[in-house]
Amino acid sequence: MAESMKGLKRTHRCGELSAANIGEEVTVMGWVQKQRNKGGIIFVDLRDRAGLLQVIFEESDCGAENFAKAEKLRSEFVVAVVGKVLKREGAANENLATGEIEVRATQVRILSEAETPPFPVEADSKTKEELRLKYRYLDLRRPDLQSNLMLRSKITTTIRSHLSEQGFLEIETPILCKSTPEGARDYLVPSRVHPGHFYALPQSPQIFKQLLMCSGYDRYFQIAKCFRDEDLRADRQPEFTQVDMEMSFVDVDDVIGYTEEMVAKVCKEAIGLEVQLPIQRMTWQDAMDRFGSDKPDTRFGMELVNVSEVVKDCEFGVFTGALAAGGSVRGINVKGQAAMPRKKIDALIEFAKGYGAKGLAYLAVQEDGTYKSSFAKFMTEDQLKALVEAMDGQAGDLLFFAADKNSIVWSVLGALRIEVAKQLDMIDNSKFNFLWVTEFPLLEWSEDDNRYVAMHHPFTMPMDEDIQYLDSDPGRVRAKAYDIVLNGVELGGGSVRIFQNDVQEKMFEILGFTKEQAYNQFGFLLNAFKYGVPPHAGLAIGLDRFVMLLVKADNIREVIAFPKVKDASCLMTEAPGTVAEAQLEELYLELAPMEVATEE
């Protein structure tokens, strides 16, 4: 039967005790990790968020009643223990922060009994994630998860403190918003008092933080909850948290400078990492040409090489056909892998097809200087030699080539270099390589919509020297946009915002909005711009991703207390769920029957 804490007050957390406390009487409380009964002596490992502590029960110290209670203890029982801190008998446990000491108990109270848990509560759990997420409240007791979430708390505290010192004001923005286009899919919330109308949960506080700049608040930040109805992956959740910032009277360098200082402070405080400032910058074009990605992993080489000029006169139709269609031929050099088995090469070709490739061409430079290739018969000896030289190929190297329109070539080789690097263990996981990617295209062409869409959002400022091309050549226009990347993961991004009405109206026009449509969707922002708006810019960093990368977790779920799984459901609460018919009626909603496909 559970007992009361009455009369007891915890003096220390388990993991906070050390040799400095030897001789003190203490009261500790926590969960039983393990109980070992050695006859006349019982050893209990007691756990709380601060760590593990060994407690010793002997009847001569604690009396028959307390010893009998200690015999009943099982995993996950919650107990309070009173005892004396002593130097541990025998060798110290060097793997434990409290390994030099033990607590010799004089009293124990069982505050709560526990059923046998469905899996062991231990670090580096081998239990299937689905089971752990179903019992997330147990999973969250694991020391490694608790360490992640405590570090996350420390990071948010550091961010708040640092930004406040820099004159930023923390201001909350609405969660129930108006649905706007040009972004990811919204989560919609039906309104009871406005039948047939819907709120949208915010994908970001973008418009509100711009309005705050119009209102003169100068520097804003928020640890903001955001929502996007997108397909999930290892670094994406339907609801996520971002460190959201906006500043007035600034340009690109100012935002980058403030962000770098914050990132450096967080890394130093959280994990003792010294980030060298300024962080390297690379234009979007350079990143795509060299790495095939706008979030390149620079911890290893294997950069892309454009060999279009070298192969333009060859007779290999795959190469010349891509060039004739306005595309390019590019390759990567996998050093020392000329002897890679054909089965493994074929697997990489199949991998490339998943990114849009029709296939991959390859050429192995043999140790004797000869070539083994899928296309050598279509090229002269001089052409092959020139190609190998252009790729800096040496004896023993394996060269892969993709030929198609640029977007596909970049996508294929960008993914391939990452996959090959993982397979060959080329990535130094001890590194934290930060990078700024700048000068993104303002617009990208959508084949589905047959029009230009904003690469970031419709409020991004074109680069001053490119405004002249908005009418004549919109695809040429670069944006004052910038992303911060860490180890090949987009950590965050932002831009300088459009603050002139004429430029904003031109942007909407290019995106296919009539003036009426623009005002219908964004009238409150456009009207605000009529009353004096300062130049302003901002950025948002994904807090979940940042913490994930700093703790070197493989999945964002390891740094979120109650995450969703791949289909955006919660295995613990079983959300989303059905609701009562009366609730739907209150919202003037009626569910249409789902069409079920039948086999013919």
LODOPA-678917 format. One record per residue: x, y, z of N, C-alpha, C, O in turn; residue in one letter. Coordinates in steps of 0.1 Angstrom, whole numbers, plus 5000, padded with zeros to 4 digits. Example, Ala and Ser with C-alpha at 12.3 -4.5 7.8 and 13.67 -1.06 7.14 Angstrom:
% residues 2
513249435078512349555078513249675078514249675085A 512849785071513749895071512950005079513450115080S 
This chain:
% residues 600
500849885000500050005000500950125000501950135007M 500550224992501350344991501350425004500350435011A 502450485007502650565019502650715015502750755004E 502650795026502650945024504050995026504950935032S 504351115019505651185022505651265034506651315038M 504451265041504351355053505551345062505851235067K 506151465065507251465074508551455068509651475074G 508551415055509851405047509951515037508951555031L 511151555035511451655025512751615018513751595024K 512751615005513951574997515051674999514851794998R 516251625003517351715005518251724992518851824990T 518351614984519151614973518551524962517751434965H 518851554949518551454938519651344939520751374944R 519251234934520151114935521551144929522551124935C 521551194917522851214910523651334914524751354909G 523051414924523751534928524751504940525551584943E 524551384946525451354958526851314953526951254942L 527851334961529251304958529951284970529451284981S 531251254969532151234981532151354990532451335002A 531751474985531751584994530551575004530551655014A 529651485002528551465011528751355021527851325029N 529851295021530151175030529951225044530451325049I 529151145052528851175066527551245068527151255079G 526951295057525651365059524451275059524551165052E 523451305066522151235065521351305054521151425054E 520851225045520151285033518751215032518551105036V 517951285024516651215020516551225005516551334999T 516451114998516451114984515151044980514650954987V 514651074968513351014963513550984948514151064941M 512950874944513050844929512450714926511650664934G 512850654915512350534910513350424912514550444910W 512950304915513850184917514250144903513450094895V 515550144900516050094887516249944888515849864879Q 516749894900517049754901517149724916517649814924K 516749604921516849564934517549434934517149334927Q 518649414943519349294944519449254958519949314967R 518849134961518749084975519848984977519748874971N 520849014985521948924987521848855001522848825007K 520648835005520448765018520248865029519148925030G 521248895036521148985048521349135043521249225052G 521649155031521849295026521149315012521149225004I 520449425011519749454998520349574992520449684998I 520649564979521249674971520049724962519449654955F 519949854962518949924953519550034946520250124951V 519450034932519850144924518650234923517550194917D 518750354928517650454928517950564917519050614916L 516950594910517050674898516150794898514950784902R 516650914895515851034892516551104880517451044874D 516051214877516551284864518051324865518651344855R 518551324878519951364879520951244878522151264877A 520351124879521251014878520950894887519850894893G 521850804889521650684897522450694910523450754911L 521950624920522550624933522350484939521250434939L 523450434945523350304951522850324966523550394973Q 521850244970521350254984521450114990521150014983V 521950105002522149975009521149965021521050055029I 520549855021519649825033520149705040520349595035F 520349725053520749615063519749635075519549745079E 519249515080518349525090518849595103518149655110E 520149575105520749635117520749795116520849855126S 520649845104520649995102519250045101518950145107D 518349975094517050035091515849965099514750015099C 516149855106515149785113514349685105514349695093G 513649605112512949495105511849545096511649485085A 511049645100509949695092510449755078509949725068E 511549835079512049895067512749795058512649805046N 513349695064514049595057513049515049513249475038F 511849485055510849415049510249485037509949435026A 510149625038509749705027510749695015510349685004K 512049705019513049695009513049565001513349564989A 512649455008512549325001511349324991511449254981E 510349414992509249414983509549504971508749494961K 510649584971510849674960511149604947511849504946L 510549664936510649614923510949734913510849844917R 511249704901511549804891510449904890509249864889S 510750034890509850144888508950174900508050264900E 509150104912508550154924509050294927510250324925F 508250384932508650514936508850514952507950484959V 510050554956510350544970510950674975511550754968V 510950694989511650794996512550725005512150625012A 513850765005514850695014515550795022516050895017V 515650765035516450845045517750765048517550645051V 518850825048520050745051521350835052521250955051G 522450765054523750835056524650815044524750695039K 525250915039526150905028527550845033528150905042V 527950735027529250675031530150655019529650645007L 531350635021532250595010531950455006531750365015K 531850424993531450294988532450184993533650204991R 531850084998532749965002533149894989532349874980E 534449854988534949794976535349904966535450024969G 535549854953536049944943534850044939533750004938A 535250164936534350264931533850224917534550164909A 532650264913532050244900532350364891531750474893N 533350354883533850474875532850514864532950624859E 531950424861530850454851529750534856528750564849N 529750564869528650624876529150754883530150754889L 528450864881528850994887528850984902529651044909A 527950894908527950874922528750754926528450694937T 529650704918530250574920531150564931531550454935G 531550674938532450674949531650654962532250624973E 530350664962529550674974528450574974528150514963I 527750554986526550484987525750544998526350615007E 524450524998523650565010523150445018522550355012V 523550445030523150335039521850375046521750475054R 520750315042519350355045519050325060519350225065A 518350425065517750405079516250395078515550345087T 515650445067514150445065513850445050514550505042Q 512750375047512250385033510750385034510050325042V 510150465025508750475023508450435008509050494999R 507450345006507050314993505950414989504750404994I 506250514981505250614977504350564966503150614965L 504750474958503950424947504450294942505650284939S 503650194941504050064935503850074920503150154915E 504449974913504449984898504249834893504849744898A 503449824883503449704875504749684868505549774866E 505049554864506249534856506149604843505149584835T 507049694839506949774827507049684815507749584816P 506549724803506549644791507949634785508149554776P 508849714790510249714785511149774796510749854804F 512449734796513349794806513549944804513749984792P 513550014815513750164814515250174815515850184826V 515950194804517450194804517950274792517250284782E 519150324793519750404782520050314770520150194772A 520050374758520350304746519450184744519850074741D 518150204746517150094746517150024732517250094722S 517049894733516949814720515449784717515149714707K 514549834726513149804724512649874711513049984708T 511749814704511149874691510550014695509950034705K 510850104686510350244688508850254690508350334698E 508150174682506650174683506150144697505250214702E 506750044703506350014717506750124727506050154736L 507950174725508450284734507550404733507250474743R 507050444720506250554718504850534724504150624728L 504350414724503050384729503050404745502050454750K 504150374751504350394765505450514767506350494774Y 505150624760506150734760506450784774507650824777R 505450774783505750824797506750734804507450784813Y 506850614800507950524805509250554798510350554804L 509150564785510350594776511050714781512250724780D 510250814785510850944789511650934802512251034806L 511550824809512350804821513750764818514650764826R 513950724805515350674801516350794803516050904799R 517550764809518550864811518950944798519151064799P 519050874787519550944775518451044770518751154765D 517151004771516051094766515951214776515751324772L 516151184789516051294799517151384797517051504798Q 518351334793519551424791519251514779519551634779S 518651454768518351534756517351644760517551764755N 516351614767515251714770515751814780515351934779L 516651784789517251874798518151974790518252094793M 518951914781519752004772518952094764519252214762L 517752044759516852134751516452244760516352364755R 516052224772515652324782516752424784516552544784S 517952374785519152464787519352554775519652674776K 519152494763519352574750518352684749518652794746I 517052654752516052754751516252864761516052984759T 516752834773517052934783518153024779518153144781T 519152964773520353034767519853134756520353244756T 519053084747518553164736517753284742518053404738I 516853264751516053364757516953474764516753594762R 517853424771518753514778519653594769519753724770S 520153534759521053604749520353704741520753814740H 519153664736518453754727517853874735517853984730L 517453854748517053954756518154054759517954184759S 519354004761520554094763520754174751521354284752E 520454124739520654194726519554294722519554344711Q 518554314732517454404729516254344722515454424717G 516154214721515054154715513954144725514154114737F 512654164720511554144729510754014725510553984714L 510453934735509753814733508253844733507653884743E 507653824721506253864719505553734713505953684703I 504353694718503653584713502753634702502153734702E 502553544692501653574681500553464680500753364687T 499453494673498353404674498553264669499453234660P 497853164674497853024670496653004660496852934650I 495553074662494453064653494553174643494453294646L 494853144630495253244620494353224608493453144608C 494553304598493953294585494753204576495953214575K 494053124568494753034559495253124547494553204541S 496553104543497153174532497753074523498252974527T 497853104510498453014500499953024500500553094509P 500552964490502052974488502952914498504052944499E 502352824506503252754515502852604516502352554506G 503252534526502852394528501352384531500652484532A 500852264532499452244535499152284549499852254559R 498052364551497652404564496952294572496252214566D 497052304586496052234594494952334597495152444601Y 493652294594492552374595491752354607491652234612L 491152454613490352444625488952504622488852634620V 487852434622486552494619486052584630486352554642P 485352684626484852784636483352754639482552734630S 483052744652481652724656480852844654479652834651R 481352964657480553084657480553154643479853244641V 481353104634481353154620481153024611482152974605H 479952974610479752854602480352854588480152954581P 481052744584481652744571482952814570483552814559G 483452864581484752934581485752864589485352784598H 487052874586488052804592489252884596489552984589F 489852854607491152904611492152814605491852704601Y 493452864604494552774601495552784612495752894618A 496152674616497252684626498452734618498652704607L 499352814625500352884618501452794613501952714621P 501852814600503052744595504352814600505352764601Q 504152944603505153024609504553154613503453184608S 505153234622504553364626504853474616504853594619P 505153444603505753534593505053664593505653774594Q 503753664590503053794587502953874600503153994600I 502753804611502653884624503953944628503954054634F 505053874626506253944630506654054621507254154625K 506254054608506354174600505554284604505954404604Q 504254254609503454354614504054414627503854534629L 504654334635505354394647506454494643506654584650L 507154464632508154564628507454694623507954804625M 506254674616505454794612505054874625504854994624C 504854804636504354864648505554924657505254974668S 506754904652507854974659508554904670509254964678G 508354764670508954694681510454654679511154614688Y 510954684667512354684663513054554663513654514653D 513054484674513654344675512654254683512354274694R 512254154676511254054681511853914681512653884672Y 511553834691511753694690510653614697509953664705F 510653484693509653394699510053254698510553214687Q 509953174708510053024707508752974703507852944711I 508552974690507152964684506852814680507652744674A 505652774683505052654678504452664665503652764662K 504852584655504352594641503852454637504152354643C 503052464626502252344622502252334606501952434600F 502652214601502552194587502152054584502651964589R 501052044576500551914572501351854560500851854549D 502551814564503451754554503751614557503551564568E 504251544547504751404549505951414559506751504557D 506051324568507051324578508351254574508351164565L 509451284580510751214578511551234591510951284601R 512751184591513551184603513751314610513851324622A 513751424602513951554608512751654606512951774606D 511551594605510351674603509251614611509051494611R 508451704618507251664625506151764621506351874616Q 504851714623503751804619503651924627503152034623P 504051914640504152034649505552044653506151944657E 506152164652507552174655507752314662506852394662F 508952334667509252464674510352534667511352474663T 510252664665511352734659511652864667510752924673Q 512952894666513353024672513153124662513953134652V 512153214664511753304654512253444657512053484668D 512853514647513353644650513053744638512853694627M 512953864641512753974631513354104636513254134648E 513954174627514654304631514354414621514154384609M 514354534626514154654617515454724615516354714622S 515454794603516654874599517854794598518954834603F 517754674592518854584590518954534576517954544568V 520054474572520254404560520754264562520854224574D 521154194552521654054553522754034563522553954572V 523754114562524854094572524554114586525054044595D 523554204589523154224603522454094608522754054619D 521554044601520853924605521753804607521753734617V 522653784597523653674598524553694611524853604618I 524953824613525753844625525053814638525653744647G 523853864640523153834652522853684654522953634665Y 522553614643522353474643523553394647523553304655T 524753434641525953364644526353374659526753284665E 526153494664526453514678525553424687526053364697E 524353414684523353334692523753184690523853114700M 524053134678524452994676525752964683525852854690V 526653054683527953034690527753024705528352934711A 526853104710526653104724525952974729526352914739K 524952934721524252814724525252694724525252604733V 526052684713526952564712527952564724528252454729C 528452684728529352684739528752644752529252564759K 527552704754526852674767526352524768526352464778E 525852474756525252344756526152234756526052144765A 527152234747528052114746529552154746530452074744I 529852284750531252324751531952344737533152344736G 531152354726531652364713532052504709531152594711L 533252534705533652664701533352674686534052614678E 532452764682532152784668532952904663532853014668V 533752874653534652984647533753074639533153034629Q 533853204642533053304635534053394627535153414632L 533653444616532353424610532253294603533253224600P 531053244602530753114596530953134581530553234575I 531453024574531653034560530353054552529253014556Q 530453134542529353164533529553104519530653094514R 528453064513528553004499527253044492526153034498M 527353084480526053124473525352994469525952884468T 524053014467523152894463523752834450523852704449W 524152914440524652854428525952774430526052664424Q 526752824438528052754442527752624449528352524446D 526752624458526452504466525852404456526252284458A 524952444447524452344438525452284428525452164426M 526352374423527352334414528352234420528852144414D 528752264433529752184439529252064447529951964447R 528052074452527551964461526151914457525751814462F 525551974447524251924442523151944453522151874452G 523352034462522352054473522452194478523552254478S 521252254482521352384489521552374504521452474511D 521752254508522152234522523352134523523152024528K 524452174517525552074515526252034528526352114538P 526551904529527451854540528851864536529351804526D 529551954542530951994539531951914547533151954548T 531551814554532451734563533351644554534251584560R 533051634541533851554533533851614519533051704516F 534751564510534851624497533851564487532651574488G 534451494477533651424466532751524459531551504458M 533251644456532451744450532051714435532751644428E 530951774431530551754417531451834407531951944411L 531651774396532451844385531651844372531051744368V 531551964367530751984354531651954342532652024340N 531351844335532251794324531451814311531851754301V 530551904310529751924298530551964286530351914275S 531552054288532352094277533251984273533551974261E 533651894282534651794278533951684269534551624260V 532651664272531951544265531051594254530351514248V 531051724251530051774241530151724227529151714220K 531351674224531551624210531651474209532051424199D 531451404220531551254220530251204213529351274209C 530251064212529151004205528250924214527450844210E 528350954227527450894237526250974238526151084243F 525150914233523850984231523251034245522551134245G 523550964255522951004268523551134272522851224277V 524851154270525551284273525051394263524651504267F 525151364250524851474240523451504240523051624237T 522551404243521151434243520751534255519951624253G 521351504266521151594278521651734275520951834278A 522751754268523251884265522451954255522152074256L 521951874245521051934235519751984240519152084235A 519351924251518051964257518252074268517352114275A 519552134268519752244277520252194291520352284300G 520552064293520952014306522452014307523152094300G 522951934315524451924318524851784321524051694323S 526151764320526751634324527751664335528651744334V 527551594347528351624358528751484365528051384363R 529851484372530251364378530851384392531151494397G 531051274399531751264412532851164411532651064404I 533851184419535051094419535051024432535251084443N 534750894432534850814444536250754445536550654439V 537150814453538550784453538750644458538150604468K 539650574451540050434455539050324454539250224460G 537950344447536850244446536750184433535650134429Q 537750184424537650124411537249974411536649924402A 537649904422537349764423535949734429535649624433A 535149844431533749824437533049714428533049724416M 532449614435531749504428530549564420529949664423P 530349494408529249534399527949544407527049624404R 527749444416526449434423526249564431525149614432K 527249614437527149734445526949864436526249954440K 527649864424527449974415525949974410525350074409I 525449854407524049844403523049894413522049954410D 523449864426522549914437522550064438521550134441A 523750124435523850274435523150334423522550444425L 523150264412522350314400520850314404520150404400I 520350204410518950204414518650314424517550374424E 519550334433519450444443519250574436518350654439F 520050604425520050724418518750744410518250854409A 518150634406516850634399515750694408514750754404K 515950664421514950724431514950874432514050934437G 515950934426516051084426515851144412516251254410Y 515351064403514951114390515851074379515651104367G 516951004382517950964371517350844363516650764368A 517650854350517250744341518250634343518050514339K 519450664348520550574350521750654354521750774356G 522850584356524150644359525250584350525250464347L 526050674345527250624337528450614347528550694356A 529250514345530450504354531650464346531650404335Y 532750494352534050464346535050444358535250524366L 535650324357536650284367538050294361538350244350A 538950364368540350384363541150274370541350274382V 541450164362542150054367543550084371544150184367Q 544150004380545550024385546550024373547550094375E 546249954362547249954351546950074341547550084331D 546050164345545750284337544650264326544350354320G 544150134325543050114315541750154322541650174334T 540650154313539350194318538350084317538350014308Y 537550074327536349984327535150074328534950144338K 534350074318533350174317532050124310532050034302S 530950194314529650154307529450234294528450204287S 530350324291530150404279531450434271531450504261F 532550364275533850394268533850374253534550434246A 533050274248533050244234532450364225532650364213K 531850464232531250574225532250694225531850804220F 533450674231534350784232535750744227536150624228M 536450844221537850814217538750804229538350844240T 539950754227540950744238541250874243541350894255E 541350974234541751114239540551174247540751244257D 539351144242538151204250538051134264537751204273Q 538351004265538250944278539350994287539151024299L 540551014281541651074289541351214294541651244306K 540751294285540351434289539351434300539351514309A 538351334299537351324309537851284323537551344333L 538751184323539451144335540251254341540151274354V 540951334333541751444338540851554344541151604355E 539751574337538751684343538251644356537851724364A 538151514359537551454371538651434381538451384392M 539951474378541051444387541151304390541451264401D 540851214380540951074382542351014382543151054374G 542550934392543850864394543550714393542450664394Q 544650634391544550494391543850444404544250484415A 542750364403542050314414540750394417540050354427G 540450494410539250574412538050524404538250474394D 536850554410535650524403534850644401534550724410L 534450674388533850794385532350764381532050674373L 531450844387530050834383529550964376529951074380F 528750944366528251064358526751054357526150954355F 526051174358524651194356524451294345525251394344A 523551274336523251364325521751384323521051284321A 521351514325519951544324519751694326520851764325D 518551744328518451884331519151904345519151814353K 519552034347520352064359519752014372520451964381N 518452044374517852014386517851864390518051824401S 517751774379517851634382519251594384519551514393I 520251644377521651614379522051644393522751574399V 521751764397522051814411521451714421522151674430W 520151684419519451604429520051464430520351414441S 520351404418520951274418522351264424522551184433V 523251354419524651344424524751394438525551354446L 523851494442523851544456523551434466524151414476G 522551354462522151244471523151124470523351064480A 523651104458524650994456525851014464526450914470L 526451134465527651164472527451134487528351084494R 526251164492525951144506525850994509526350944519I 525150924500524950774502526250704501526550614509E 527150734491528450674490529250704502529950614508V 529250834507530050864519529650794531530450754539A 528350764533527850684544528250544543528750484553K 528150484531528550344529530050324531530450224537Q 530850424527532250404529532850474541534050474543L 531950514550532350574563533350684561534350694568D 532950774552533850894549533451014558534251114557M 532351014565531951134572532451134587532251034594I 533151234590533651254604532551304613532251424613D 531951214621530851254629531151334641530251384648N 532451364643532851444654532851594650532951684659S 532651624637532651764632531351824633530251754632K 531351954635530152034634530452144624530952254627F 530052124611530352214600529152304597528152264591N 529252424602528252524599528552594585529652604581F 527452644579527652704566526452794563525252754566L 526652914557525552994553525452974537526452984530W 524252954533523952944518523153074515522053094521V 523653154506523053284503522653294488522953214480T 521953404485521553444472520753334465521053294453E 519753284472518853184465518153254454517953374453F 517653174444516753224434515453284441515053214451P 514953394437513753444442512553354439511653334447L 512553304427511453224422511853094416513053074412L 510952994415511252874408509952834400508852864404E 510252774388509152744380508452614384509052514386W 507052624385506252504389505652444376504852514370S 506052324373505552254361504052224364503252234354E 503652194376502252154379501352274378500252264372D 501852394382500952514382501252594369500452694366D 502252564362502652634350502852784353502352874345N 503552814363503852954367504952954377505452854382R 505453074380506553094390505853084404504753134406Y 506653024413506253024427507453074435508553064431V 507153134447508253184455509053064461508452974466A 510353074460511252964465511152964481511152854487M 511053084487510853094501509353134504508553044508H 509053264503507753304505507553444497508553504493H 506353484495506153604486506553734492506353844486P 507153734504507553864510509053884510509653974517F 509753794502511253804502511753904492511253914481T 512753984496513254104488514254054478515153974481M 514054094465515054064455516354134458516354244465P 517454084453518654154454518554284446518054284435M 519154394452518954524446519254534431518554584423D 520454464427520854474413520054384404520154394392E 519154304410518354214401516854254400516154194392D 516454364407515054414406514754444391513554434387I 515754494384515454534370515054414361514454434351Q 515254294366514854174358513554114361513054014356Y 512754174371511554124375510554104364509854004363L 510554204355509554194343510154104332509454024326D 511454134329511954074317512453934318512353844309S 512953894330513553764332513453724347514453714354D 512253694352512053664366512953554371513353554383P 513153454363513953334368515353374371516053294378G 515853484366517253524368517453594382518553614387R 516253634388516353724400516753644412516153544415V 517753694419518253634432517553704443517153824442R 517453634454516753684466517753724477518853664478A 517353814485518153844497517753744508517253774518K 517953614505517653504513518853424518519853424511A 518753364529519953304535519453184544518553194551Y 520153074542519852954551521152924559522252934554D 520952884571522152834579522052684579520952624582I 523152614576523152464574524152414584525252474587V 523852294590524752224599524852084595523852004595L 526052044591526351904587525351844577524851734578N 524951934567524051884556522651894560521751844552G 522251954571520851974575520552124575521252194581V 519452164569518952294570518552324584517552274589E 519352414591519052444605518052554606517152564615L 518052644596517052754596517352844584518252824576G 516452944583516653034571515753154573514953164582G 516053254564515253374565515553464553516253424543G 515153584554515353674543515153824547514553854557S 515653914539515254054540513854064533513553994523V 512954134539511554144535511354254525511954364526R 510354234516509954354508509254454517508254414524I 509554574516508854674524508354794515507654884520F 508554784502508054884493506754824486506754714481Q 505654904486504454854481504554814466503954714462N 505254894458505354864444506054734441505654654432D 507154704449507854584447506954464452506954354445V 506254484463505354374468504254344458503954224455Q 503654444452502654424442503154354430502454274424E 504354394425504954324414505254184417505054094408K 505654154429505854014433504553934432504553824427M 503553984437502253914436501753894422501253794418F 502053994414501753984400502453874393501853794385E 503753864396504553754390504053614394504053514387I 503553614407503053484413501653454408501153344412L 501053534400499753504394498653554402497453524399G 498853644412497753704420497253834413498053914408F 495953844412495453974408495554064421495754014432T 495354194419495454284430494354254440494554264452K 493154214435492054184444492354054452492154054464E 492953954445493353834453494353854463494353804474Q 495353944460496453974469495854044482496254004493A 494954134480494354204491493454114499493254134511Y 492754024492491853934499492653844509492153814520N 493853804504494653714513495553784523495653744534Q 496153894518497153964526496854114529497754194531F 495554144528495154284529495654354541496054474541G 495654284553496054344565497454384565497854484572F 498354304558499754334557499954454547500654544550L 499354444536499554544525498954674530499554784527L 497854674537497354804543498254864553498454984554N 498854774561499854824572501054894565501554984571A 501354844553502554904546502255044542503155124538F 500955084542500655224537500955324548500855444545K 501255274560501355374571502755374577502955404589Y 503755354569505155374573505755244578505555204589G 506455174569507055044573508555054572509055104562V 509255014582510755014581511354904573510654794572P 512554914567513254804562513354694573513754734584P 513054574570513154474580513554334575513454314563H 514054254583514554114579514454024591514354064602A 514453894588514353804599514853664595515453644585G 514653574605515153434603514453344613514053394624L 514353224610513853124620514753004620515152954609A 515152954632515952834633515052724639514352744649I 515152604633514352494639515052444652516052384652G 514352464663514852424676515052274677516052224682L 514052204672514152054673515352004666516051914671D 515552054653516652004646517952044652518951964652R 518052164657519252214663519652124675520852084676F 518752094684519052004695519351864690520351804695V 518651814680518951684675520351674670521051574673M 520851774663522251774657523251784669524351724668L 522951864679523951884689524151764698525251734703L 523051684700523151564708523451444699523551334704V 523551464686523951364676522951244676523251134675K 521651284677520551184676520251164661520551244652A 519751044658519451014644518051054640517751064628D 517151084650515851124647515351234656515651234668N 514551324650514051434657513151394669512951474679I 512551274668511751224679512551214692511951214703R 513851194691514651174703514851304711515351304722E 514351424706514551544714513151614716513151734720V 512051544713510751604715510051514725510051384724I 509451574735508851494746507751394741507751274744A 506851444733505651364729505551384713504651454709F 506351314706506351324691505251244684504651154690P 505051274672504151194663505051094655506251114654K 504450994649505150904641504850944626504351044623V 505350854617505350894603504050934597503951014588K 502950874602501650904596500951024604499751044603D 501751094612501351214620500351174631499651254636A 500451044636499551004647500450994659501650984659S 499750994671500450974684500050844689498850814692C 501050754690500750614694500250604709499650514713L 500650704717500250704731498850744733498050674740M 498450864728497050914730496150864719494950884720T 496650804708495850764697495250874690494150864684E 495850994690495351104682495951094668497051044667A 495251134657493851194658492851084660493050964656P 491751124665490651034667489351084662489251194658G 488251004663486951044659486351134670486851134681T 485351204666484651294676483151264675482651204666V 482451304686480951274686480251354676480651464672A 479151294671478251354661477851494665477751584657E 477551504678477151634684478151744682477851864679A 479451714683480551804681480551854667480751974664Q 480351764657480351794643479151884640479351984632L 478051854646476851934644477052084648476652174642E 477752094660478052234665478852314655478752434655E 479652244648480552304638480052314624480652354615L 478752264623478152264610478852174600479052214588Y 479452064604480251974596479551844594478851794603L 479651784582479151654580480251574572480751624562E 480551454577481551374571481051304559480051234559L 481751324548481451244536481951104537483051084542A 481251004532481750864532482950854524483050914513P 483950774529485250754522484950654510484350554512M 485550684499485550584488486650484490487750514492E 486250354490487150244491487350184478486450144471V 488650174474488950114461488649964461489049904471A 488049914451487749774450488549714439488749774428T 488949584441489649514430488649464420487649404423E 489049484407488149434397488549284394487849224385E 
